[in-house]
């Protein structure tokens, strides 16, 4: 690319040159416009005042003589005088009227407020109106003159401004822009080709200057910055090399340690597998022993009373023995069903049901089951049930869970009634809709739960009942059923005073846990 083509491309693309060209042209044009407009206005005002002065000349120099000529009705002298008036500079129209008749008229009338004036011709002695003189000044021509002059002045000044602007542009381009272009190209090439250490320092393509100017300062700063970067590159290479050596050394150490850790982890996993197997066997043995013990007691009752039943012929005794056998058989069935629920083998289906109906059913089922072993019924039962309470639940499982909790509550009331004759047992069962959950509360004012038990109360085979009265699976089953619904089962208690269990269940199927 030739220098001429390069400069022309730079002229089209470089913003500095274009900005200088536009700014210089705009400032010069604005200044020329203001100064020329001011000068033209002053000249126009001066000529306009001269035209307006013609009205004063007519009034002071012509009206009295016209009055005399009109009085004597000397038309020849009037015409001579009016022709002289029409030759005054700027007078474009004259009209003399007397006795409502036009005596003289010259020019073309185009009246306006500023170029027209009517003079009354009065008799010198009597002030009698002899006629009127209409005078119009040629202000329109004056304006056209200055408008044309303004156009030519602006054209001349615009041409001068363009010449000056282009001269400034080429001077500015030669002195500054080409060097800025060279600096920009130098930095762009270094950025595109890689590290700045490639290539030599920045040098301007111009004659040496007697004194350092701003471009020399800029070039010096760039070269100094380049030198600092080169020093930083060298230091960085040394640091990278040292870091790489340390990383390699550390990698070897870590590799050795990892091999040792892998061997240790392998041994730990083997030991864990052995311990887990042992713990599973121990847990299975403990669970089997607990289940066997819980089933053996009611089974012994069934076997013993079955022998008595075979030897007895008394109908009353047969009926009582049959009732005892049925009670303990139901206990065995309850233990088996609870173990099925704990193991996850339950065929109950998820369906939308009325929670209040389930609560009432659980209470009735509890009373029915207890009738075989105890005659105690709470004298005061409060049902505080919310309206229209439906949710997707495992109905059979939920009835069993609530029945277990209610049975424990009635047992606590019965136990306290036996030790305190003045005690008034009270059972409160309530339901409520809390946000996205449904809460079922079962509260009694019985013996309460010892604080030492805490959350262990939900552990399997843990019971506070007398031997033969409970297997210790009721609350465990209720807790698991609540979790199966995606809910929770919590309790609060004050030992010796009261206990409250609250089961929280999701109100919608989306939050259910399968």
N, C-alpha and C positions, 0 to 999 in steps of 0.2 A: 504494500500500500504506500503510495507516494505521500510526502508530507502535506501536499495540498489537499488530497482526498481525506487524509487523517484529520486535518483541521476542519474540513467541511463537515465530516461526521461528528467531530467533537462539538461543532457549532449546533448541530441538531440535537445532540444527546445531552450535552453538559448543562446541568441546572444552574451553575454559577454564572456562566456567560449569558444564558437566557434571562436569569433574574436581573443581572446588571443591565442588560439591554432594555428589559421591560421597565425596571425601576427608573433608569435614567430618562427614558422616553416619557414615562408617566409624570415624573417630577418636572421635567422641562416643559412638557405640554401644559401641565397645570399652571406653572408659573407664567408661561406665555399667555395662556387664556385669561388669567386674572389681570395681568398688567395691561394686555391689549384691551380687554373689556373696560378696564378703568379709564384708559386713555380715550377710547372711543366715546365713552359716556361723558367725559368732561368736554370733549370737542362737540358732541351733539348738544349738550346743555348750553354751551356757549352760542352755537348757531341758533338754537331754539330761542334763546333770550334775545338775540338780534331780531328774529322774526317778530317776537312779541313786542319788541320796541317800536315796530311799525304802527301798532295801534296808538301808541303815545304820540308819534309824529303826526299821524292823521288828526288826532284830537286837537293837538296844540297848534298845528300849522295850516290845516285845510278847512276845518269846519266853519270858522268865522267868515272866510272869503266866500265859501259856498253859500252861507246864509245870505250875504249881500247879493250874490248873483241870482239866487232864487227869489229874493224880494223884488229885484229889478227884472227878473225873469229873462236873464241874459243867457240864453242857451248855448251860444257859441263859446263864451268864456267858461261855462260849466263843462262843456265837452273837452276843452283844452285842459282844464284843471283835472278832470277825471282820467284823461289819457295819461297825464303825468303821474297820477296815483297808480295807475295800472302798471306803470313801468318800475315802480318800487320793487326792490328785491324781495321775493317771497310772496307777493300779492298775487293770488290766483283767481280771485273773483271780486267784482264790484257791482253794486246795484244801488242806483239813486231813485228814491220814490218820493213823489210830491202829489198831494191831493189824490192819494190812493192810486196813482198811475206811475208806472216805471218810466222814468225819463231817460235813464242810461243804465245799460247792463253790459258787462264785459266778463268773459271767462266762463268756466264751467263750475257750477255750484256742487260742493260735496261737504256740507256743514257738519261740524262736530263741536263738542264743548270747548276744546282747546284751540281750534283754528278759526272760529267764527265769532264776530262781534258786530252788534248793531249800534250805530251812533245816531242820536237825535239832533237834527239841525235846527237851532233855536235863533229867533231874531235877537239881535244884540240888545235892544232897548226894551222890548216888550216880553221877551222870553217865549214868544209864540212859536209853536212847533211848525216849521215850514216844510219839513220832510224827514226822511231817514236815509241813512247810508249804511248798506250791508257790506262788510269786508270779510273775506276769507283768505287765510294764509296757506301757502303750499307746504304744509308740514309732511304730507305723505311723500313728496319727492325728497325732502330732507332725510326721512327715515330710509327710503330706498337707497339713497346715496351712501349713508353710513352702513347699511346692511351689506351692500356690495363691497364697500371698502373693508369691512370686517372679514368677509370671506377671503378676499385676496391677502389680507394681512395674515390670517390663520394659515392659508396655504403656504405663504412664504416662510412663516415661522416654523410650520411643521416640517418643511423641507430642510430648513437649517437644523432643526432638532434632530432629524433622522441622520443627517450627515455627521453631526457631532456625536450622536449615540454610536453609530457604526465605527467611527474613529476611536472612540473610547473602548468599544468592544474589542477591536483588533489590538489596541495597545494593552488592554487588560489581559487578553488571551495570550499575547506574546510574553508579557512580563510575568504573569502568575499562573494562568490556567494550564498551560502546557506542562509546567513543572509539577503542578498538583496532579495532573494526569499521569505523569511519569512516576510520581511517588505512589499513587494508587495502584498503578500497574505492577510496580515492584512488590508491594505488599500482597497483592492478589496472586501473583506468580509464586511467592513464597508459601502462601497458604495452600495453593493448589498442588504444588510439587512435593511438599513434605516439610521436613524440619527446616527451620530458618537458617540453620548452619550451612545449608547448601547454597553456593553462590557467594559473591563478594558483597561488600558494603554498598550502601546507596550513594550514588554520585549524580548530581544534577548536570544536565547537558547545557552548560552556559559558561560564559567567560568568568574567570575569577573576579570577585568583587573586592574593591578596595576596603570596604567595611562590611562586616557581617550583618545581613538583614534577617527578616523573619523566616524566610525559606531556609537559610543556612542553619538557623537555630533548630528548625523542625527536622532537617536532615540529620543534624548532629544528635538530636534526641533519639531519633529512630535508630541510628547506628549504635548509640550507647545502649539502648534497650536491647538491640540485637546481641551486643556483646554480653550483657547480663544474662540473656537467655542461653547463650552458648555455655557460659560458666555454669548455669543451673543444669543444663543438659549433662555436662560432664560429671557434676556432683550427683545427679540423679542416676547416671549409669553406674557410678561406683556404689551408690546405695542399693540399687537393684541387684548388682552382683553380690554384694554382701548379704542382702536379704535372701537371694536365691540360694546361697550357700547355707544360710541358717535354716531355710525351709527344707532343703534336702537333708540336712543333719537331723532336724526335728522330725521329718517324715520317717527316717530310719528308726529313730527312737520310738515314735508312735507305732510303727509297724511291729516292732519287737513287743511293745506293751500290748498291742491289740492281739497278737498271737497268744500272749500269756492270759489276757482277759478271756479270749475265746475258749481256752482250755479250762479256765476257772468257771466260766458260764456253763460249759458243757457238764462239768462236775456238779455245779449247783442245780442245773435242770434235772440231772439224774437223781440228786438227793430230794429235790422238790417232788418229782414224780413218785418217788418211794414214799415220802411223807404224806402226799395227797392220797395215795392208795391206802396207806395205813389209817389216815384220818377218816376216809370214806368207810373202811371196814369197821372202825371203832364207832362212827356215827350210826352206821347201819345196825351194828350190834346193839348200841344203846337204844335206838328207835325200836328195834325188834323186841328187845326186853321190855321196854315201856308199853308197847302195844300188847304184848303177851300178858303183862301184868294186869293192864287195864281190862283186857278181855277175860282173863282167868277168873277174876273176882265175881263178875256177874254170871259167868259160865258155871262156877262152882254152885252158886245159888240155884241156877236152873237144874243142874244135875241132882243136887241134894233134894230140892223140892219135888223133882220129878219122881224120885224114889218114894218120897212121902205120899205123893199123889197116887202111886200105884198100890200102896198099902192102905190108904184111907178109904172109908166107905161113908163117912159123914158128908152130906151135901154142902153144909156150910164150910167145913174144913176144906173140901175140894175147891169150892169157890175162892176161898182166901189164898190157897196154895196156887191156884191158876192165876190169880191177880198178881202175886209176887213173881211167878215165872214170866208173865207177860211184861211186867215192869223191867226185869233184868234183861229179857230178850230185846226189848226196845232200846235199852242202854247199849247192848252189843251192836245193834243195828245203827245206832247213832254214832258209835265209835267208828264203825266201818265206813259210813257215809262221810264222816269228817275226814278220814284218811283218804277217801277217794277225791274229795275236794282239794286237800293239800297236795295230792299227787297230780292234780290237773285233769283227772279223768271225770269230767262232768258234762252231761249232754244238754244242759240247760241252754235255751236259745235267747238271743237278745231281741227284745220287743218293747214297744212303747206301752207303758202301763201307768195306772193311777197310783201315785206314791201313797196317798192317804189310804187307799184301799189295801195296799200291801202292808202298811203299818198296822191297820186294824186286824188283818188276817194273821200277822205275826203275833199280835197280842192274844188273839183267840186260840191260836195253835199252842202258845206257851201255857195258857191256863188249862187247855185240854191235856197236855202232856204231864203237867204237874199234878193233875187230879189222881194219878195212879200212885203217887208216893207221898203227897202232902195235901192237907186240906186248907192250907193258908192261902188266902186271897187278899191283895191289898184293898183295904176298905175305901180308899180315896184314889181314883185314877183320873188325871186331868189330860184330856186330849185338846191340844191347841194346834189345829191343823189349818194350813193356808189353803185358800180356794184354788181350784183348777191347777193342780200340781201334777204334771205328767212328764215322764222322761223315759228314754230307752234304757231298760235294765234287764238283767237276768232274774226274772221274777222269783222262781223257786229258790235260787241261791240267796237272793236278798231277803226273802221271808225267813230262811234258816238263820242268816246272820243276825237279823233284828231279833228273832226269837231267842237266840243265845244270849244277847245283851239284856233283853227284858227278863229272861230267866235268872240271870245273875243279879239284876236289880231287885227282883222279888225275893230272892234268897237273902240278899243283904237286909231287906226290910223284915223278913221273918226272923233272922238271927238277932236283930236289934230288939224286936218285939219280945223275944224270949228272955232278954236280960233287963228290959226296962218296961215295967207295967204301965207307966204313964206316957209311953211313947205313942205318937200318932203317925203311923206310916202314911207316906204320900208318894205316889209315882206320877211323874209328868212326862208325857210324850208329845213332842211338838215337831212341826215341819215348817220350813220357810224357804223362800226363793231369794238367794243371795247372789246378785250379778249373774254370772254364767253357771252357777252351781245351785244345787238343791241340798239343804242341810236337814238332817234328821237327828233330833236330840232326844235322849232318854236319860232322865234325871231322877234320882231317888234320894231320900234323906236317911239312908240306912247307915251301916257301920263304916262305909268308906273304904279306901284302898291304902294300905301302908305306903308311906312315901319311899321307903327303901326299895320297893319293887320297881318303881319307875316304868320304863318301857319293857321290862322283862315280863310284864303282865300278858304280853302278846306271844310269849314263847310257848311252844307246844308242851303239854303235860305239866304245866305249872298251874296249880290250883290252890285256893285258900279254903276249899270246902273239906269237910270231914271225909275220911276214907269211905269209898263206896258211893259217895254223893256226886262226884264229878270226875271226868277224865282229864280235865285241863286242856281241852281242845276247842272249847266254845269261842273264846276271844281270838284264838289263832285263826280259826275258820272265818270269823267275821272280818278280821283284818285282811286276810287274803281275798275275800270276796269284794271288799271295798277297793282294794288295789286292782282287782280284775276289771272293775268298772272304770278305772282311771281316776278313782277318788281316794279319800283318806279316811282313817278312823283314828280319832284322838280322844283323850279323856282328861278331865281335871277332877281332883278330889281333895277333900279335907277329912283326914282320918277321924272316924267317929261321928262325922256330921253329915256328909253328903258325897255323892259321886255323879258326874255327868259325862256321858259318852256322846260325841258328835260325829256322825258320819256325813261326809261331804261327797256328793256325786255330781258328775257333769250333767248339765241340763240338755245338751245336744249330743247327737251321735258322733259328730266330727271329733269330739274330745275323748271318745271311748277308747280304751285299750283292749285290743282283741285278745 
